[in-house]
Amino acid sequence: MEYVDDLDAMNREGIYLVQQQSCKGLPNFQEAYKDSIVEVFDFGKVLFQRLTVVSKKNKVYARFGEQKKPKIIGWTALNSYKKGKLPQPKIRWNSWEKYFTEEEHTGAKTVIPKESLSLSGKHLILQQNISARKGGKIGTGGRAAIALRFDDGALEFKEMALSLLEKYAFPFTRVTTSNRVGENSKEKDTFESIQNYVIHHGGEVWNHGVTHTDAPHEKLRYEILGGRNKLRRQMPRIPIDCFAPPGGDSIKYEGHMPSDSPEKWGDSYAGKLILENHGLASGYLRNSYFRPLDGIMRDGQTHYSLDSYNFLRARDLINRAVEWKMGVVLMWHMNSVGQEKKMSFTDFKKTLEYIAQLRDQGALMVLTVSGLGVADRSICYRDNILPISSGNPFRTTITHSKYRQNVSGSTRELSAQVNATPGSKVMSRIGESRKYHEVPESGTFYLRHVATIPLDEQNIVVEIDADAEDVKLLAV
């Protein structure tokens, strides 16, 4: 963890340690601040710092600051800017205030400064950001909706599942433990690899903590927020603002797990940390397997783990969702598929094929887990960001994406009715993502292609190198 020696100048989001008692900007509360934990949150013009004094009874202090970025005026300043010598923003800090009482750590009521955002307020803003990225509600038109979730097992996911997801143009959700990724990690995959296939094949990444193990009170903040912050640093081109708690009987999170009741969310320190710093969080709330699809984002919803299922049991779950016109999340650990007493790889392939058949018949939709959160079966509307709908060949550019909340970081499905030479291949493109489609003997087919638009891509080219009609780029 990086040390900091000047809190007044620290505006870079992350988690840090106070290097010395003489660190600038510390509160004047006569505490031993060395090795205290500092969290910095950047909300644009507003900064938020939270300082945890680690002791037998941790004490937490917080303050807000307003930062004003300096204007670049004159040739000298412009040349300095071009050389990377960026002028530092001016920050006006409010005074430090006690953020929690000591009793908070024994379960008593939390004391929050009047000027700070409430837990519900911060969570609501983060939740609204996710909804805005989708362009609002995703209408299913009375259909069921399924989300495909894959926890850890990064290398097995890439080798076994990714090509099938691309084949069927399925969006997906990768739940990732930050310390299990890297060249020397347990899962033998890299952050760069995950970020690339999420962009090119239409996925999203959820925070799963740092170590996938239990943590005592003093390490909960690092375990929960440290995972999110590391994922964001290592994969800066994709949004990471959702949390999925690690499962297992040994994981308690100081009473929060198994997160199966509202009290374990609202009254636990871990539950507050999760909700305060993520826009959407899954969990294990009782009787929440099937979701009502009313467009209301719900935290704590659970999923079906299909690791030990066979195809027939998986098919029954899917049929139930279709019959009830509800939403459901199906989850796999791909490092378990094919193992003894686990779902076989053949049954895994049959399950995805069955979902694709029902989707193509119009019985269900396949979404990301966050997309399932805003799905509404009572409407048909889905956000389409294309300015035109046909062309021969089809080509358009989406510009100024950073000013549009429904573009940057959004996972989208390109769909179109295509006419082309039988036996040829048609290329479709969504920004950096390209996909090639074989044209059937009839010369006409329905094209599907999913991709995630990077946060840093400003002009997104969308094209189909054939005669295309009814072209849409829809939120998933």
Rosetta blueprint (number, residue, H / E / L):
1 M L
2 E E
3 Y E
4 V E
5 D L
6 D E
7 L H
8 D H
9 A H
10 M L
11 N L
12 R L
13 E L
14 G E
15 I E
16 Y E
17 L E
18 V E
19 Q L
20 Q L
21 Q L
22 S L
23 C L
24 K E
25 G L
26 L L
27 P L
28 N L
29 F L
30 Q L
31 E L
32 A L
33 Y L
34 K L
35 D L
36 S L
37 I E
38 V E
39 E E
40 V E
41 F E
42 D E
43 F L
44 G L
45 K L
46 V E
47 L E
48 F E
49 Q E
50 R E
51 L E
52 T E
53 V E
54 V L
55 S L
56 K L
57 K L
58 N L
59 K E
60 V E
61 Y E
62 A E
63 R E
64 F E
65 G E
66 E E
67 Q E
68 K E
69 K L
70 P L
71 K L
72 I L
73 I L
74 G H
75 W H
76 T H
77 A H
78 L H
79 N H
80 S H
81 Y H
82 K H
83 K L
84 G L
85 K L
86 L L
87 P L
88 Q L
89 P L
90 K E
91 I E
92 R E
93 W E
94 N L
95 S L
96 W L
97 E E
98 K E
99 Y E
100 F E
101 T L
102 E H
103 E H
104 E H
105 H H
106 T H
107 G L
108 A L
109 K L
110 T L
111 V L
112 I L
113 P L
114 K L
115 E L
116 S L
117 L L
118 S L
119 L H
120 S H
121 G H
122 K H
123 H H
124 L H
125 I H
126 L H
127 Q H
128 Q H
129 N H
130 I H
131 S H
132 A H
133 R H
134 K L
135 G L
136 G L
137 K L
138 I E
139 G E
140 T L
141 G L
142 G L
143 R L
144 A E
145 A E
146 I E
147 A E
148 L E
149 R E
150 F E
151 D E
152 D L
153 G L
154 A H
155 L H
156 E H
157 F H
158 K H
159 E H
160 M H
161 A H
162 L H
163 S H
164 L H
165 L H
166 E H
167 K H
168 Y H
169 A L
170 F L
171 P L
172 F E
173 T E
174 R E
175 V E
176 T E
177 T L
178 S H
179 N H
180 R H
181 V L
182 G L
183 E L
184 N L
185 S L
186 K L
187 E L
188 K L
189 D L
190 T L
191 F H
192 E H
193 S H
194 I H
195 Q H
196 N H
197 Y H
198 V H
199 I H
200 H H
201 H H
202 G L
203 G E
204 E E
205 V E
206 W E
207 N E
208 H L
209 G L
210 V L
211 T L
212 H L
213 T L
214 D L
215 A L
216 P L
217 H H
218 E H
219 K H
220 L H
221 R H
222 Y H
223 E H
224 I H
225 L H
226 G H
227 G H
228 R H
229 N H
230 K H
231 L H
232 R H
233 R H
234 Q H
235 M L
236 P L
237 R L
238 I L
239 P L
240 I L
241 D L
242 C E
243 F E
244 A L
245 P L
246 P L
247 G L
248 G L
249 D L
250 S L
251 I L
252 K L
253 Y H
254 E H
255 G H
256 H L
257 M L
258 P L
259 S L
260 D L
261 S L
262 P H
263 E H
264 K H
265 W H
266 G H
267 D L
268 S L
269 Y H
270 A H
271 G H
272 K H
273 L H
274 I H
275 L H
276 E H
277 N H
278 H L
279 G L
280 L E
281 A E
282 S E
283 G L
284 Y L
285 L L
286 R L
287 N L
288 S L
289 Y L
290 F L
291 R E
292 P L
293 L L
294 D E
295 G L
296 I L
297 M L
298 R L
299 D L
300 G L
301 Q E
302 T L
303 H L
304 Y E
305 S E
306 L L
307 D L
308 S L
309 Y L
310 N L
311 F H
312 L H
313 R H
314 A H
315 R H
316 D H
317 L H
318 I H
319 N H
320 R H
321 A H
322 V H
323 E H
324 W H
325 K L
326 M L
327 G E
328 V E
329 V E
330 L E
331 M E
332 W E
333 H L
334 M L
335 N L
336 S L
337 V L
338 G L
339 Q L
340 E L
341 K L
342 K L
343 M L
344 S L
345 F H
346 T H
347 D H
348 F H
349 K H
350 K H
351 T H
352 L H
353 E H
354 Y H
355 I H
356 A H
357 Q H
358 L H
359 R H
360 D H
361 Q L
362 G L
363 A L
364 L E
365 M E
366 V E
367 L E
368 T L
369 V H
370 S H
371 G H
372 L H
373 G H
374 V L
375 A E
376 D E
377 R L
378 S L
379 I L
380 C L
381 Y L
382 R L
383 D L
384 N E
385 I L
386 L L
387 P L
388 I L
389 S L
390 S L
391 G E
392 N L
393 P L
394 F E
395 R E
396 T E
397 T E
398 I E
399 T L
400 H L
401 S H
402 K H
403 Y H
404 R L
405 Q L
406 N L
407 V L
408 S L
409 G L
410 S L
411 T E
412 R E
413 E E
414 L E
415 S E
416 A E
417 Q E
418 V E
419 N E
420 A L
421 T L
422 P L
423 G L
424 S L
425 K E
426 V E
427 M E
428 S E
429 R E
430 I E
431 G L
432 E L
433 S E
434 R E
435 K E
436 Y E
437 H E
438 E E
439 V L
440 P L
441 E L
442 S L
443 G L
444 T E
445 F E
446 Y E
447 L E
448 R E
449 H E
450 V E
451 A E
452 T E
453 I L
454 P L
455 L L
456 D L
457 E L
458 Q L
459 N L
460 I E
461 V E
462 V E
463 E E
464 I E
465 D L
466 A L
467 D E
468 A E
469 E E
470 D E
471 V E
472 K E
473 L E
474 L E
475 A E
476 V L
